[in-house]
């Protein structure tokens, strides 16, 4: 009896030991599996988070380059457009080459403009933080690292100017002049009253020169004059909007020259450049190397100037000219009608 009882005890102990071994073995394997799953999930989460961060940084960097401002570079196509049937025609075999050269120049100036905007935001990083709207810009808000912006600006400017010289020596010199002028503007000239807006106007003239030089066509002096007055109008309207948005000490904190401007002064300057723009374009349409029928496009210029004045004074939209051109449907429709009418006149009557 004792032997039988002892045998049962041994069997039970052995069964218990085996069961415990299986239990701990299963527990260990499950823990190991859970650990692997946890590591894999953590690694996937880390990679996904890093990818999302990279995409977000690239998006912010692209916004800092201000692609909406690229619409200003469309003026590069003006020399080609206004030389229709004078230096080239749709039947000429080299017309596509001229269009390709103008398009390449447009793209190069877009990259240069983006590089300049990065430099400008780096210089104005503290003053932008005092602005109620500009403080949200990627560089001012800290979403784009300053080192990244410096490297990106250097690459954009260097490659663009180099490619300009590769296309044509004259074009490269024009682009280099634009870069030097805009860098001087970012560091110093923007702090000189009147001159700051004059430099902006000069930038538009340089774009027209670039568009003419790349296709080797002369441009009427009246087109340069129209460009200067039109750019001055946009620049003074932008300064007026900045004074309206900012108050008190924030005016001087954002831009030094705003202390020297006043809304009455800017209204007087705008009252000078608006009729000057209209007169210059009217003289160009009536006396330059264009058909006399071009005078039919003057009403579009009148409406465009008046519409922009309305938006500046009634809607306080002068601070972002690029958004006005893209979002205001009456003004955008007016520009399209002007372009269609001008193209039709040059095609049919020249």
C-alpha positions as CSV (number, residue, x, y, z in Angstrom):
1,X,0.0,0.0,0.0
2,X,2.8,2.4,0.9
3,X,4.6,1.6,-2.3
4,X,1.5,2.2,-4.4
5,X,0.8,5.5,-2.6
6,X,4.4,6.6,-3.2
7,X,4.2,5.7,-6.9
8,X,1.1,7.9,-7.2
9,X,2.8,10.8,-5.6
10,X,5.8,10.4,-7.9
11,X,3.5,10.3,-11.0
12,X,1.6,13.4,-9.8
13,X,4.8,15.3,-9.1
14,X,6.2,14.3,-12.5
15,X,3.0,15.4,-14.2
16,X,3.0,18.6,-12.3
17,X,6.7,19.3,-13.3
18,X,6.0,18.6,-16.9
19,X,2.9,20.8,-16.9
20,X,4.8,23.6,-15.2
21,X,7.5,23.3,-17.8
22,X,5.0,23.5,-20.6
23,X,3.3,26.4,-18.9
24,X,6.5,28.5,-18.6
25,X,7.6,27.4,-22.1
26,X,4.3,28.7,-23.5
27,X,4.5,31.8,-21.4
28,X,8.1,32.5,-22.6
29,X,7.2,31.9,-26.2
30,X,4.1,34.2,-26.0
31,X,6.2,36.9,-24.2
32,X,8.8,36.6,-26.9
33,X,6.2,36.8,-29.6
34,X,4.6,39.8,-27.9
35,X,8.0,41.5,-27.6
36,X,8.7,40.9,-31.3
37,X,5.3,42.3,-32.2
38,X,5.9,45.3,-30.0
39,X,9.3,45.9,-31.5
40,X,7.9,45.6,-35.0
41,X,5.0,48.0,-34.2
42,X,7.3,50.5,-32.6
43,X,9.7,50.3,-35.6
44,X,6.8,50.8,-38.0
45,X,5.4,53.7,-35.9
46,X,8.8,55.3,-35.8
47,X,9.3,55.0,-39.6
48,X,5.8,56.3,-40.3
49,X,6.3,59.2,-37.9
50,X,9.7,60.0,-39.5
51,X,8.2,59.9,-43.0
52,X,5.3,62.1,-41.9
53,X,7.8,64.6,-40.4
54,X,9.9,64.6,-43.6
55,X,6.8,65.2,-45.8
56,X,5.7,68.0,-43.4
57,X,9.2,69.7,-43.5
58,X,9.3,69.5,-47.3
59,X,5.8,71.0,-47.5
60,X,6.8,73.8,-45.2
61,X,10.0,74.4,-47.2
62,X,7.9,74.5,-50.4
63,X,5.6,77.1,-48.9
64,X,8.6,79.2,-47.8
65,X,9.6,79.4,-51.4
66,X,6.2,81.1,-52.1
67,X,5.2,79.5,-55.4
68,X,2.2,81.8,-55.6
69,X,4.6,84.7,-56.2
70,X,5.7,83.0,-59.4
71,X,2.9,84.7,-61.3
72,X,5.0,87.9,-61.2
73,X,7.4,86.2,-63.6
74,X,4.8,85.8,-66.3
75,X,5.9,89.3,-67.4
76,X,8.9,87.6,-69.0
77,X,6.6,86.5,-71.8
78,X,5.6,90.1,-72.7
79,X,8.5,90.8,-75.1
80,X,7.7,87.7,-77.1
81,X,4.0,88.4,-77.1
82,X,4.3,92.0,-78.2
83,X,6.8,91.2,-80.9
84,X,4.2,88.9,-82.7
85,X,4.2,89.5,-86.5
86,X,7.1,92.0,-86.0
87,X,10.0,89.7,-85.3
88,X,8.3,86.3,-85.5
89,X,5.1,84.7,-86.7
90,X,3.2,81.5,-86.1
91,X,4.4,80.1,-89.4
92,X,8.1,80.6,-88.6
93,X,10.1,77.4,-88.0
94,X,11.9,78.8,-85.0
95,X,8.8,79.9,-83.0
96,X,8.9,76.9,-80.8
97,X,12.5,77.5,-80.0
98,X,11.6,81.1,-78.9
99,X,8.8,79.8,-76.7
100,X,11.1,77.1,-75.2
101,X,13.7,79.8,-74.4
102,X,11.1,82.1,-72.8
103,X,9.6,79.2,-70.8
104,X,13.1,78.2,-69.5
105,X,13.8,81.8,-68.5
106,X,10.5,81.9,-66.7
107,X,11.3,78.7,-64.7
108,X,14.8,80.0,-63.9
109,X,13.4,83.2,-62.5
110,X,10.9,81.2,-60.5
111,X,13.7,79.4,-58.8
112,X,15.7,82.6,-58.3
113,X,12.6,84.3,-56.8
114,X,12.2,81.3,-54.4
115,X,15.8,81.6,-53.3
116,X,15.5,85.4,-52.8
117,X,12.3,84.9,-50.7
118,X,14.1,82.4,-48.5
119,X,16.9,84.9,-47.9
120,X,14.4,87.7,-47.3
121,X,12.6,85.6,-44.7
122,X,15.9,84.7,-43.0
123,X,16.8,88.4,-42.7
124,X,13.3,89.4,-41.5
125,X,12.8,86.5,-39.2
126,X,12.4,88.7,-36.1
127,X,10.3,91.4,-37.7
128,X,8.0,88.8,-39.3
129,X,7.3,87.4,-35.8
130,X,5.9,90.8,-34.9
131,X,3.5,90.7,-37.8
132,X,0.0,89.3,-37.2
133,X,0.1,87.3,-40.5
134,X,3.8,86.9,-41.4
135,X,4.6,85.3,-38.1
136,X,2.9,82.2,-39.4
137,X,5.4,81.9,-42.3
138,X,7.4,78.6,-42.1
139,X,10.7,80.2,-41.3
140,X,9.4,82.8,-38.8
141,X,7.3,80.1,-37.0
142,X,10.3,77.8,-36.8
143,X,8.8,75.0,-38.9
144,X,11.7,75.4,-41.4
145,X,15.2,75.3,-39.9
146,X,17.4,78.3,-40.8
147,X,20.3,76.1,-41.9
148,X,18.0,74.2,-44.3
149,X,16.8,77.5,-45.7
150,X,20.3,78.9,-46.2
151,X,21.4,75.7,-48.0
152,X,18.3,75.6,-50.2
153,X,18.6,79.3,-51.1
154,X,22.3,78.9,-52.0
155,X,21.5,75.9,-54.3
156,X,18.6,77.6,-56.0
157,X,20.5,80.8,-56.7
158,X,23.7,79.2,-57.7
159,X,22.2,76.7,-60.1
160,X,19.8,79.2,-61.7
161,X,22.4,81.8,-62.5
162,X,24.8,79.1,-63.8
163,X,22.1,77.7,-66.1
164,X,21.4,81.3,-67.2
165,X,25.0,81.7,-68.3
166,X,24.9,78.3,-70.0
167,X,21.8,79.4,-72.1
168,X,23.2,82.9,-73.0
169,X,25.9,85.2,-71.6
170,X,23.6,88.2,-71.7
171,X,20.8,86.3,-69.9
172,X,23.3,85.2,-67.2
173,X,24.4,88.8,-66.6
174,X,20.8,90.0,-66.4
175,X,20.0,87.2,-63.9
176,X,23.1,87.9,-61.9
177,X,22.2,91.6,-61.7
178,X,18.7,90.7,-60.5
179,X,20.2,88.4,-57.7
180,X,22.6,91.1,-56.6
181,X,19.9,93.8,-56.5
182,X,17.5,91.6,-54.6
183,X,20.1,90.5,-52.1
184,X,21.0,94.2,-51.5
185,X,17.3,94.9,-51.1
186,X,16.9,92.1,-48.5
187,X,19.8,93.4,-46.4
188,X,19.7,97.2,-46.8
189,X,17.6,98.8,-49.6
190,X,14.3,97.8,-48.1
191,X,15.1,100.1,-45.2
192,X,15.4,103.2,-47.4
193,X,12.0,104.9,-47.9
194,X,10.8,105.2,-51.6
195,X,13.9,103.4,-52.8
196,X,12.5,100.1,-51.3
197,X,9.5,100.3,-53.7
198,X,11.7,101.5,-56.5
199,X,13.8,98.4,-56.2
200,X,10.7,96.2,-56.5
201,X,9.8,98.1,-59.7
202,X,13.3,97.6,-61.0
203,X,12.9,93.9,-60.4
204,X,10.0,93.8,-62.8
205,X,11.9,95.8,-65.4
206,X,14.8,93.3,-65.2
207,X,12.3,90.5,-65.8
208,X,11.2,92.2,-69.0
209,X,14.8,92.7,-70.1
210,X,15.5,89.0,-69.5
211,X,12.5,88.0,-71.6
212,X,13.7,90.2,-74.4
213,X,17.3,89.3,-74.2
214,X,16.7,85.5,-74.3
215,X,14.9,85.8,-77.7
216,X,17.0,88.7,-79.0
217,X,14.2,91.2,-79.6
218,X,14.1,94.9,-78.8
219,X,11.4,96.2,-76.5
220,X,9.6,99.6,-76.7
221,X,10.7,102.0,-74.0
222,X,7.0,102.6,-73.3
223,X,6.6,99.0,-72.2
224,X,9.4,99.6,-69.7
225,X,7.7,102.8,-68.5
226,X,4.4,101.0,-68.1
227,X,6.1,98.2,-66.1
228,X,7.8,100.7,-63.8
229,X,4.6,102.7,-63.0
230,X,2.5,99.5,-62.6
231,X,5.0,98.0,-60.3
232,X,5.2,101.2,-58.2
233,X,1.4,101.1,-57.9
234,X,1.5,97.6,-56.6
235,X,4.4,98.3,-54.2
236,X,2.9,101.5,-52.7
237,X,-0.5,99.7,-52.3
238,X,1.3,96.9,-50.4
239,X,3.0,99.4,-48.0
240,X,-0.4,101.0,-47.4
241,X,-1.9,97.6,-46.5
242,X,1.0,97.0,-44.0
243,X,0.3,100.3,-42.3
244,X,-3.4,99.4,-42.1
245,X,-2.7,96.0,-40.6
246,X,-0.1,97.0,-38.1
247,X,-0.6,99.3,-35.2
248,X,1.7,101.3,-32.8
249,X,5.1,100.0,-32.2
250,X,4.5,97.0,-34.4
251,X,4.9,99.2,-37.4
252,X,8.6,100.0,-36.7
253,X,9.2,96.4,-35.4
254,X,8.1,94.9,-38.7
255,X,9.8,97.3,-41.2
256,X,11.9,100.3,-40.6
257,X,10.6,102.3,-43.6
258,X,7.0,102.1,-42.4
259,X,7.9,104.7,-39.8
260,X,8.6,107.1,-42.6
261,X,5.5,106.3,-44.6
262,X,1.9,107.4,-43.8
263,X,-1.4,106.5,-45.4
264,X,-2.0,110.1,-46.7
265,X,1.5,110.1,-48.3
266,X,1.0,106.6,-49.9
267,X,-2.4,107.7,-51.1
268,X,-0.8,110.7,-52.8
269,X,1.9,108.5,-54.3
270,X,-0.7,106.1,-55.6
271,X,-2.6,109.0,-57.0
272,X,0.5,109.9,-59.1
273,X,1.5,106.4,-60.4
274,X,-2.0,105.2,-61.3
275,X,-2.7,107.9,-63.9
276,X,0.9,107.7,-65.0
277,X,0.4,104.0,-65.7
278,X,-2.7,104.7,-67.7
279,X,-1.1,107.5,-69.7
280,X,2.0,105.5,-70.5
281,X,0.0,102.5,-71.7
282,X,-2.3,104.8,-73.8
283,X,0.7,106.4,-75.5
284,X,2.3,103.0,-76.0
285,X,-0.9,101.7,-77.6
286,X,-1.3,104.8,-79.9
287,X,2.3,105.5,-81.0
288,X,4.5,102.5,-80.4
289,X,5.3,99.7,-83.0
290,X,1.8,98.2,-82.5
291,X,-1.3,98.5,-84.6
292,X,-3.5,101.5,-83.8
293,X,-6.3,99.0,-83.0
294,X,-4.3,98.3,-79.8
295,X,-6.1,101.4,-78.4
296,X,-9.1,99.1,-77.9
297,X,-7.3,97.5,-75.0
298,X,-7.1,100.7,-73.0
299,X,-10.5,100.2,-71.3
300,X,-9.2,96.9,-69.9
301,X,-6.3,98.8,-68.3
302,X,-8.7,101.4,-66.9
303,X,-10.9,98.8,-65.3
304,X,-7.9,96.8,-64.0
305,X,-6.5,99.9,-62.2
306,X,-9.9,100.9,-60.8
307,X,-10.6,97.4,-59.7
308,X,-7.3,97.1,-57.9
309,X,-7.9,100.5,-56.2
310,X,-11.3,99.3,-55.0
311,X,-9.7,96.1,-53.6
312,X,-7.0,98.1,-51.8
313,X,-9.3,100.7,-50.3
314,X,-12.5,98.7,-49.7
315,X,-11.2,95.2,-49.1
316,X,-7.7,95.9,-47.6
317,X,-6.2,93.3,-50.0
318,X,-3.2,95.2,-51.2
319,X,-0.8,93.2,-49.0
320,X,-0.9,90.1,-51.2
321,X,-0.9,91.1,-54.9
322,X,-0.5,87.5,-56.0
323,X,-3.7,86.4,-54.2
324,X,-5.6,89.3,-55.8
325,X,-4.6,88.2,-59.2
326,X,-5.4,84.5,-58.5
327,X,-8.6,84.9,-56.5
328,X,-10.4,88.0,-57.7
329,X,-12.5,86.7,-60.5
330,X,-13.5,90.1,-62.1
331,X,-9.8,91.2,-62.2
332,X,-8.7,87.8,-63.5
333,X,-11.4,87.8,-66.2
334,X,-10.3,91.4,-67.1
335,X,-6.7,90.3,-67.5
336,X,-7.8,87.3,-69.7
337,X,-9.9,89.6,-71.9
338,X,-7.0,92.0,-72.3
339,X,-4.7,89.2,-73.3
340,X,-7.1,87.8,-75.8
341,X,-7.9,91.2,-77.3
342,X,-4.2,92.2,-77.5
343,X,-3.2,88.9,-79.1
344,X,-6.1,89.2,-81.6
345,X,-5.0,92.8,-82.6
346,X,-1.4,91.8,-83.0
347,X,-2.3,88.7,-85.0
348,X,-4.9,90.3,-87.3
349,X,-3.7,93.9,-87.9
350,X,0.1,93.8,-87.7
